[in-house]
Amino acid sequence: MADEVQNVEGAAEATTEGQAPRRGRGGGRDGGAGRGGRDGGRGRRDDRRPRDEDGGEELIEKLVHINRVSKTVKGGKRFGFAALVVVGDGKGRAGFGHGKAREVPEAISKATAAAKKSMIRVPLRDGRTLHHDGRGHFGAGLVTVRSAPAGTGIIAGGPMRAVFESLGVADVVTKSNGTSNPYNMIRATFEALGEQTSPKSVAQRRGKKVSDLIKRGGASDRAAEAEAAAVTE
């Protein structure tokens, strides 16, 4: 009996001098194997890397509008924020997104993620302007976009300027009628940009050469061939 008591006391001393006993069902705070542990089990992994959806390219992010709303509750007022963000690569791709959250940074991050998923490709002439004029309509907003010669700049205001700056357009003339709501203006602008086509895509669809399409506009053979050679998209 005395030997058994000595063995139990020895095991208790070894436990006290060695590792601390685990607490609870799944282990202590630093155990790593517990259910609620920070680095183990079902806990969130801190070493996860964000998925690179853009292939490592740098994007231009433009915050267009932030709207704050409040809700009166029993304890006071509860505020929420909605962000409208435009994202582009400056090379003919752009998108917009809308996000809501209790805090402004979280709303902006949600809107940016949504904008990256909705990016579209817009063909540009010489990498600086649109190929042709276009019109977009959404709600009460009516937007007109027109190509412009070099040196014109971006003739657009408010939300529309953010779209063309992120898109990489250097020369464009725009006009917005009907509304000043930034959400409707952005949607109408992207509707107009979605209808843009390039001579190269039209020639491929019709089974013709780009120079043949340019000749129908009244250009000479030499001028048509030179302009067709300059068309990249």
C-alpha positions in Angstrom: 0.0 0.0 0.0 2.9 2.4 0.8 4.5 1.6 -2.5 1.3 2.6 -4.4 1.0 5.9 -2.5 4.7 6.7 -3.4 4.0 5.9 -7.0 1.0 8.2 -7.2 3.0 11.0 -5.5 5.8 10.5 -7.9 3.5 10.8 -10.9 2.0 14.0 -9.5 5.4 15.5 -9.0 6.4 14.5 -12.6 3.3 16.1 -13.9 4.0 19.4 -12.0 7.6 19.6 -13.1 6.9 18.6 -16.7 4.2 20.0 -19.0 1.2 21.6 -17.5 -2.0 19.5 -17.7 -4.4 20.3 -20.5 -7.5 22.3 -19.6 -10.9 21.3 -20.8 -11.9 18.9 -23.6 -9.6 20.0 -26.4 -6.5 21.3 -24.7 -5.2 24.6 -23.4 -4.9 27.9 -25.0 -1.5 27.0 -26.6 -2.1 23.3 -27.0 -2.9 23.6 -30.7 -5.0 20.4 -30.8 -8.1 21.7 -29.1 -11.3 22.4 -30.8 -11.2 26.1 -30.0 -7.4 26.4 -30.5 -6.1 29.2 -32.6 -3.9 27.1 -34.8 -5.4 23.7 -34.6 -8.5 21.7 -35.2 -11.4 23.7 -36.6 -9.9 27.0 -35.7 -9.0 29.6 -38.3 -5.6 29.1 -40.0 -3.5 32.3 -39.9 -1.0 31.1 -42.5 -3.5 31.0 -45.3 -2.5 33.1 -48.3 -5.1 35.1 -50.2 -6.0 33.7 -53.6 -4.4 35.8 -56.3 -7.4 36.4 -58.7 -5.6 39.0 -60.8 -2.5 37.2 -61.7 -0.3 39.6 -59.6 -1.2 42.7 -61.7 -1.6 46.0 -60.0 -5.2 47.4 -60.1 -6.4 51.0 -59.9 -9.1 51.3 -57.2 -11.4 54.3 -57.1 -13.8 55.0 -54.2 -16.8 56.6 -55.9 -19.3 57.0 -53.1 -20.0 56.1 -49.5 -23.5 56.2 -48.0 -24.2 56.1 -44.3 -27.5 54.8 -43.0 -28.8 54.7 -39.4 -31.3 52.5 -37.7 -32.8 53.6 -34.4 -32.9 50.7 -31.9 -33.6 50.4 -28.2 -30.1 51.4 -27.1 -29.7 54.2 -29.5 -28.7 54.4 -33.2 -27.0 51.7 -35.2 -25.0 52.9 -38.2 -24.2 51.1 -41.4 -22.1 52.0 -44.5 -22.4 51.2 -48.2 -19.5 51.7 -50.5 -19.3 52.0 -54.3 -15.9 51.1 -55.8 -14.5 51.1 -59.3 -11.5 48.9 -60.2 -9.5 48.7 -63.4 -6.1 47.7 -64.6 -5.5 50.8 -66.8 -5.3 48.6 -69.9 -8.9 48.2 -71.0 -10.4 46.2 -68.1 -12.7 47.7 -65.4 -15.5 46.7 -63.1 -17.6 48.1 -60.3 -18.8 46.7 -57.0 -21.1 47.5 -54.1 -20.5 46.5 -50.5 -22.3 47.0 -47.1 -20.9 46.6 -43.6 -20.9 48.2 -40.1 -17.6 49.8 -40.7 -16.2 51.8 -43.6 -13.0 49.7 -44.3 -15.0 46.5 -44.4 -17.6 47.9 -46.8 -14.8 49.1 -49.1 -13.1 45.7 -49.1 -16.4 44.0 -49.9 -17.1 46.4 -52.8 -13.5 46.0 -54.1 -13.8 42.2 -54.1 -17.2 42.4 -55.9 -15.6 44.9 -58.5 -12.8 42.5 -59.2 -15.2 39.7 -60.0 -17.3 41.8 -62.4 -14.5 43.2 -64.5 -15.1 43.5 -68.3 -12.9 44.0 -71.3 -13.4 47.2 -73.3 -11.5 47.5 -76.7 -9.6 50.8 -77.0 -8.3 52.6 -80.0 -4.5 53.2 -79.8 -4.9 52.4 -76.1 -6.2 55.9 -75.3 -9.9 56.3 -76.5 -13.0 54.4 -77.6 -13.5 53.0 -81.1 -17.0 54.6 -81.5 -19.7 56.5 -79.7 -22.1 54.7 -77.4 -25.2 55.2 -75.2 -26.1 53.6 -72.0 -29.4 53.7 -70.0 -30.2 52.5 -66.5 -33.1 53.7 -64.4 -33.5 57.4 -64.9 -29.9 57.8 -66.1 -28.9 58.3 -69.7 -25.2 58.4 -70.5 -23.5 59.2 -73.8 -19.8 58.5 -74.5 -17.9 59.7 -77.5 -14.4 59.0 -78.8 -12.1 62.0 -79.0 -8.8 63.0 -80.7 -5.5 62.9 -78.8 -5.1 65.7 -76.3 -8.7 66.1 -75.4 -8.5 64.5 -72.0 -11.3 63.0 -69.9 -14.3 65.2 -70.3 -16.4 63.6 -67.6 -17.5 64.4 -64.1 -18.0 62.6 -60.8 -18.5 58.8 -61.0 -17.9 58.6 -64.8 -14.4 60.1 -64.5 -13.4 57.3 -62.0 -14.5 54.7 -64.5 -12.4 56.0 -67.4 -9.4 56.7 -65.2 -9.4 53.1 -64.0 -10.1 51.8 -67.5 -7.0 53.6 -69.0 -8.9 55.9 -71.3 -7.0 59.2 -71.9 -9.4 61.0 -74.4 -13.1 60.8 -74.1 -16.2 63.1 -74.1 -19.2 62.1 -72.0 -22.6 63.5 -71.0 -25.0 62.3 -68.3 -28.6 63.2 -68.3 -31.6 62.4 -66.1 -30.0 61.6 -62.7 -27.0 62.4 -60.5 -27.3 59.1 -58.6 -23.8 57.6 -58.7 -25.1 54.0 -58.8 -27.3 54.6 -61.8 -24.6 56.6 -63.6 -22.0 53.9 -63.1 -24.4 51.2 -64.3 -25.4 53.2 -67.4 -21.7 53.9 -68.2 -20.8 50.2 -68.0 -23.8 49.4 -70.2 -22.5 51.9 -72.8 -18.9 50.4 -72.5 -20.3 46.8 -72.9 -21.6 47.7 -76.4 -18.1 48.8 -77.6 -16.7 46.7 -80.5 -13.5 46.9 -82.4 -12.9 46.7 -86.2 -10.9 43.5 -85.6 -13.7 41.7 -83.8 -16.2 42.9 -86.5 -14.0 41.7 -89.3 -13.6 38.3 -87.7 -17.3 37.9 -87.1 -18.1 38.8 -90.8 -15.2 36.9 -92.3 -13.5 40.0 -93.8 -10.3 41.9 -93.5 -10.0 45.0 -91.4 -8.9 47.0 -94.4 -12.1 46.1 -96.2 -14.2 47.6 -93.5 -12.2 50.8 -93.4 -12.4 51.2 -97.2 -16.2 51.3 -97.0 -15.8 54.4 -94.9 -14.3 56.2 -97.9 -10.6 55.8 -97.2 -8.1 55.0 -100.0 -6.5 51.6 -100.3 -3.1 52.8 -98.9 -4.7 54.7 -96.0 -7.0 51.7 -95.2 -4.2 49.3 -95.1 -2.1 51.6 -92.9 -5.0 52.1 -90.5 -5.8 48.4 -90.4 -2.1 47.6 -89.6 -2.4 50.0 -86.6 -5.4 48.2 -85.2 -4.3 46.0 -82.3 -7.7 44.9 -80.9 
